[in-house]
Amino acid sequence: MNHESMILNIKASMFDFHDLFNHESNDAKMMMEMFHERMKNILKADQATIFLNRNKLAYFLSNRQIVSMQSVINTDVEPYQRLKRLFPSDDDNVVLINSDLNIAQHDQPFHIVMRLRTATNFSGFYVFSYNENPGYPLEALEDIQELIDKHFLFISNHLREKFMKERNQLLFQLSANLHSIHSTPEVLIKVYRTIKRIYPRFEYRFLMSHEHENNSAPIYTLSYAEKKNAPETVAFINNEMQFDFDEAENVTLIYSPLSGKQGVYGVIEIKIPGQVYLDVDDIAFVEQSSKMIGQAVERTTLYQSSNQLVTDLQFINIASRDLNKNLDRRQISQSVKKHIVTSCQAEELGIVLFPRNEETEKRFIVSEESTGFFRSNKAERFIEYLYETLKEKPEPILSGNFKADSVVIPFNSVIVVPMWDSEKMFGFIVIAHEEPYYFSFDKYKFVQSFIQHAALAYTNSMLKEKLRLTAITDYLTKLYLRNHLDKKIDEHMKKDRGGSFILLDVDDFKLINDTYGHYVGDKVLIQIAEIIKETVNDNEIAARWGGEEFAIYVPYANEEYALTIANRIREKVEEKTDPKVTLSIGISSWYGDNESIEQLFNKADEALYEAKASGKNRVVMN
């Protein structure tokens, strides 16, 4: 058969196959085998094989389909690369070899190697081997190569169209199914199973901005804080697809952002064997698919967020009622501890308040309702660090991998939320867990919201306490009022076995007012009150008795102790006041049940009168 007859025969065969492809058969394996057998017969070859790039075939043929065509197609890398070296020039399309090719099943001495180059996904080589020299002219073989190349272009286009149609149908079904799913992990599981059907040889990972519990799909948390310049981070932050090639693993990596209308929720990583360059259609497909996935994730995220918000609001409503049932600070702290530990599963919780009493030197006080770690000495440096940090930058803190210079704590996850009274910070609450990144951002926002309610409860408690103190405290001296002292003494006399009452009066106070004026007189009273507060203990009650008179009740004390306190105050007043004044002091005591509060007061008043009468600036005990 001359070469013109062969070309006509090949053209006729191609026409038949194209007609079959278009109207009757979609079986790629059968069509490939029939065409291959026809070419082998027309060219009278003893052996023929098509060598193709497996990675490119994988775009539209499944692994099962590729394996089923092994009698026709060889996808091994080594022979493919060996044949590729036979074409050093781009102008060559046919090479005649009269020596051993060193390729399995092609041990014949004569070979015709045709390059397939027009069809992108069928780029490779068609090898015909002979026991005897076929003697075909090169010009004829080049014409035949052109026909075969066009045929493979047709096959490639047909199979690709078929593949894209099936792919789009699967994606359409996937999109429809995703609308009925309300869980982000379930969305990603469904997506993963679908894309594995479309591209089974590719590997996938979903790198999400939030942690999701799942064992059925490769879902991971995106570590964008630790890998700022990594392609997955760039794709997430810039909302743009990124490409990379890993030479060590010989894989092409695609990172496509999963974005919705309100933000980017993660990145899908696609790992393709070998170095692959995607065409415009493939890039558009990945972008559209990623956007579809991102929108589905957005829907589930908003759905879950709205449900969680309702749950959180219900929880906060219940907790707020619990907080506001009483205005006792200790009970508020117990309620805060109960609700936060329950809702966040925190291992440790610290409630740190800033003293409002300017007399104390402490900068902060750790509530007794805090958990064990924060009440121990081990927490001192940590609380000190948080105190300084919040004073410098009073903003909430969320850390999943807490690290600070000179501070070592047995926790990785930390949430710190300051508490405010109008424009003033009066404390903070810190929760901690040993596990890294244990607290989600949603939980962090929930804790912030709850602590705002807790701060309001604390503020109300402090206002109540302030109001209570105002009602029982002398405005000028800040000592208790007489009626509060009366009440406390009456309570003690009902349950105790004894105590002492000290009555103090400023000598010649009218002379101070007449000489220096009432303003200076008030200053003197304030100085005396400060000396009394410095001298008495916490369990001893000091009050302004009226005018220039003061009183102190000393529970459980014997007369000698009361006398010591009285003399100490008298000496300090004489030494420290300006202008200098002195005190006359009367002391009375009670023991057992045969004493009334009126008798106690009268005895002290009599002793005070005696001190005045005997020269002033002295202490008399009755």
Residue pairs with C-beta under 8 A, 6 or more apart in sequence:
1 9
1 42
3 136
3 137
3 139
3 140
3 143
3 144
6 42
6 43
6 140
6 144
7 140
7 143
7 144
7 147
9 42
10 39
10 42
10 144
10 147
10 148
11 147
13 35
13 38
13 39
13 42
14 147
14 150
14 151
14 154
17 31
17 34
17 35
17 151
18 154
20 31
21 31
21 154
21 155
21 158
25 31
26 162
28 61
28 65
28 69
28 155
28 159
29 65
29 68
29 69
31 155
32 50
32 69
32 72
32 73
32 155
33 69
33 71
33 72
35 151
35 155
36 48
36 50
36 72
39 45
39 48
39 126
39 128
39 148
40 48
40 128
43 112
43 128
43 134
43 136
43 144
44 130
44 134
45 112
45 128
45 129
45 130
45 134
46 108
46 129
46 130
46 131
47 105
47 106
47 108
47 128
47 129
48 126
48 127
48 128
48 129
49 72
49 73
49 74
49 105
49 106
49 126
49 127
50 72
50 73
50 74
50 116
50 124
50 125
50 126
50 127
51 73
51 74
51 75
51 76
51 79
51 80
51 83
51 124
51 125
51 126
51 127
52 73
52 74
52 75
52 80
52 116
52 122
52 123
52 124
53 75
53 80
53 123
53 124
53 274
54 66
54 75
54 77
55 272
55 273
55 274
55 276
56 120
56 121
56 122
56 123
56 276
57 66
57 73
57 75
57 121
57 122
58 66
58 199
58 201
58 202
58 273
59 121
59 160
59 163
59 199
59 282
60 121
60 159
60 160
60 162
60 163
60 164
61 159
61 163
62 200
63 200
63 201
66 73
66 75
74 80
79 103
79 104
80 124
80 125
82 101
82 102
82 103
83 103
83 113
83 125
83 127
84 125
86 95
86 97
86 113
87 93
87 95
87 115
92 115
93 114
93 115
93 117
93 142
93 145
93 146
93 149
94 112
94 113
94 114
94 115
94 138
94 141
94 142
94 145
95 112
95 113
96 110
96 111
96 112
96 113
96 138
96 141
97 110
97 111
97 112
97 113
98 109
98 110
98 111
98 133
99 109
100 107
100 109
101 111
101 127
101 129
103 127
106 127
106 129
107 129
108 129
108 130
108 131
109 130
109 131
110 129
110 130
110 131
110 132
110 133
110 134
111 127
111 128
111 129
111 130
112 127
112 128
112 129
112 130
112 134
112 136
112 141
113 125
113 126
113 127
114 125
114 126
114 127
114 128
114 141
114 144
114 145
114 148
114 149
115 125
115 145
115 149
116 122
116 123
116 124
116 125
116 126
116 148
116 149
116 152
117 123
117 149
118 149
118 150
118 152
118 153
119 149
119 152
119 153
119 155
119 156
119 157
120 156
120 279
121 156
121 159
121 160
122 152
122 153
122 155
122 156
126 145
126 148
164 281
167 198
167 285
170 194
170 197
170 198
171 194
171 289
171 292
173 194
174 190
174 191
174 194
174 292
175 292
175 296
177 190
178 187
178 190
178 191
178 292
178 296
178 299
179 296
179 299
181 187
181 190
181 296
181 300
182 300
182 303
182 304
183 300
183 304
184 208
184 212
184 297
184 300
184 301
184 304
185 212
185 213
185 214
185 216
185 217
185 219
186 300
187 293
187 296
187 297
187 300
188 206
188 208
188 212
188 214
188 217
188 219
188 293
188 297
189 214
189 216
189 217
191 206
191 217
191 293
191 296
192 204
192 206
192 216
192 217
192 218
195 202
195 204
195 289
196 204
199 270
201 273
202 270
202 271
202 272
202 273
203 270
203 271
204 218
204 268
204 269
204 270
204 271
205 218
205 219
205 220
205 268
205 269
205 271
206 217
206 218
206 219
206 220
206 258
206 266
206 267
206 268
206 269
207 220
207 221
207 222
207 232
207 236
207 255
207 266
207 267
207 268
207 269
208 219
208 220
208 221
208 222
208 258
208 265
208 266
208 297
209 221
209 222
209 224
209 236
209 264
209 265
209 266
210 221
210 265
210 301
210 440
210 441
210 442
211 221
211 437
211 440
212 219
221 437
222 232
222 233
222 236
222 266
222 267
224 230
224 232
224 233
224 236
224 237
227 233
231 242
231 243
231 244
231 253
231 255
232 242
232 255
232 267
232 269
234 240
234 242
234 255
235 241
235 242
235 255
235 256
235 257
235 267
236 257
236 264
236 266
236 267
237 264
239 257
239 259
239 264
240 257
241 254
241 255
241 256
241 257
241 283
241 286
241 287
241 290
242 254
242 255
243 252
243 253
243 254
243 255
243 278
244 252
244 253
244 255
245 251
245 252
245 253
245 275
246 253
250 273
250 274
250 275
251 271
251 272
251 273
251 274
252 271
252 272
252 273
252 274
252 275
252 276
253 269
253 270
253 271
253 272
254 269
254 270
254 272
254 278
254 286
255 267
255 268
255 269
255 270
256 267
256 268
256 270
256 286
256 287
256 289
256 290
257 264
257 266
257 267
257 290
257 294
258 264
258 265
258 266
258 267
258 268
258 290
258 293
258 294
258 297
259 265
259 290
259 291
259 294
260 294
260 295
260 297
260 298
260 299
261 295
261 298
262 298
262 302
263 298
264 294
265 294
265 297
265 298
265 301
266 294
266 297
268 290
268 293
270 286
278 286
305 442
308 442
312 446
312 449
315 339
315 343
315 450
316 446
316 449
316 450
316 453
319 335
319 339
319 450
319 453
320 453
320 457
322 335
322 339
323 332
323 335
323 336
323 453
323 454
323 457
324 457
324 460
326 332
327 457
327 460
327 461
327 464
328 461
329 458
329 461
329 462
329 465
330 368
330 369
332 454
332 457
332 458
332 461
333 351
333 367
333 368
333 369
333 370
334 369
335 454
335 457
336 349
336 351
336 369
336 429
336 451
336 454
337 349
337 351
337 369
337 370
337 371
339 450
340 346
340 349
340 429
340 431
340 447
340 450
341 349
341 371
341 431
343 443
343 446
343 450
344 415
344 431
344 439
344 443
344 446
344 447
345 433
346 431
346 432
346 433
347 371
347 411
347 432
347 433
347 434
348 371
348 372
348 373
348 374
348 411
348 431
348 432
348 433
349 370
349 371
349 374
349 429
349 430
349 431
349 432
350 366
350 367
350 370
350 371
350 373
350 374
350 379
350 383
350 429
350 430
350 431
350 432
351 366
351 367
351 369
351 370
351 374
351 427
351 429
352 364
352 365
352 366
352 367
352 370
352 374
352 383
352 386
352 387
352 427
352 428
352 429
352 430
353 364
353 365
353 367
353 426
353 427
353 458
354 363
354 364
354 365
354 425
354 426
354 427
355 362
355 363
355 364
355 365
356 426
356 462
359 533
363 387
364 383
364 387
364 427
366 374
366 375
366 379
366 383
368 375
373 379
373 410
373 432
374 383
374 430
378 409
379 409
381 406
381 407
382 407
382 409
383 430
385 404
385 406
385 407
386 397
386 416
386 428
386 430
387 428
389 397
390 416
390 418
390 425
390 428
394 418
394 425
395 418
396 415
396 416
396 417
396 418
396 444
396 448
397 414
397 415
397 416
397 417
398 414
398 415
398 439
398 441
398 444
399 412
399 413
399 414
399 415
400 412
400 413
400 436
400 437
400 438
400 439
401 412
401 436
401 437
402 409
402 411
402 412
402 413
402 414
409 432
410 434
411 432
411 433
411 434
412 433
412 434
412 435
412 436
412 437
412 438
413 432
413 433
413 434
413 435
413 436
413 437
413 438
413 439
414 430
414 431
414 432
415 430
415 431
415 432
415 439
415 443
415 444
415 447
416 428
416 429
416 430
417 428
417 429
417 430
417 447
417 448
417 451
418 425
418 427
418 428
419 425
419 426
419 427
419 428
419 429
419 451
419 454
419 455
419 458
420 426
420 455
421 455
421 458
421 459
421 462
426 455
426 458
426 459
426 462
427 458
429 451
429 454
431 439
431 447
433 439
439 447
472 480
472 481
472 483
472 484
473 479
473 480
473 481
473 484
474 480
474 481
474 529
474 543
474 544
476 522
476 525
476 526
476 529
476 544
477 525
477 526
477 528
477 529
477 544
478 529
478 533
479 529
479 532
479 533
479 542
479 543
479 544
479 550
480 541
480 542
480 543
480 544
481 543
481 544
482 543
482 544
482 545
482 546
482 551
484 541
484 543
485 541
485 543
485 545
485 551
485 553
486 597
488 541
488 553
489 499
489 501
489 541
489 553
489 597
489 600
490 597
492 499
492 553
492 555
493 499
493 590
493 595
493 597
493 600
496 555
496 556
497 591
497 592
498 556
498 557
498 558
498 589
498 590
498 591
498 592
499 553
499 554
499 555
499 556
499 557
499 589
499 590
500 553
500 554
500 557
500 558
500 559
500 561
500 562
500 587
500 588
500 589
500 590
501 551
501 552
501 553
501 554
501 587
501 588
501 589
501 590
501 600
501 601
501 603
501 604
502 551
502 552
502 553
502 554
502 562
502 565
502 566
502 585
502 586
502 587
502 604
503 545
503 549
503 550
503 551
503 585
503 586
503 587
503 588
503 601
503 604
503 605
503 607
503 608
504 528
504 532
504 545
504 549
504 550
504 551
504 552
504 566
504 569
504 570
504 583
504 584
504 585
504 608
505 548
505 549
505 550
505 583
505 584
505 585
505 608
505 612
506 512
506 524
506 525
506 528
506 548
506 549
506 581
506 582
506 583
507 581
507 582
507 583
507 584
507 612
507 616
507 617
508 581
508 616
509 521
509 524
509 547
509 548
509 581
512 520
512 521
512 524
512 579
512 581
513 520
513 521
515 579
516 579
520 579
524 577
524 579
524 581
525 544
525 548
527 573
527 576
527 577
527 578
528 550
528 573
528 577
528 581
528 583
529 542
529 544
529 550
531 569
531 572
531 573
531 576
531 577
532 542
532 550
532 552
532 569
533 542
534 572
535 565
535 568
535 569
535 572
536 542
536 552
536 554
536 565
539 555
539 556
540 552
540 553
540 554
540 555
540 565
541 552
541 553
542 550
542 551
542 552
543 550
543 551
543 552
544 550
544 551
545 551
551 604
552 565
554 561
554 562
554 565
558 589
559 587
559 589
559 621
562 587
562 589
562 621
563 587
563 619
563 621
566 585
566 587
566 619
567 619
569 583
569 585
570 582
570 583
570 585
570 617
570 618
570 619
573 581
573 582
573 583
574 580
574 581
574 582
574 583
574 617
582 616
582 617
583 617
584 608
584 611
584 612
584 616
584 617
584 618
585 607
585 608
585 611
585 618
585 619
585 620
586 603
586 604
586 605
586 606
586 607
586 608
586 609
586 610
586 611
586 619
586 620
586 621
586 622
587 604
587 607
587 619
587 620
587 621
587 622
588 600
588 601
588 602
588 603
588 604
588 607
588 621
588 622
589 600
589 621
590 599
590 600
603 622
604 622
606 622
607 620
607 621
607 622
608 620
610 620
610 622
611 618
611 619
611 620
614 620
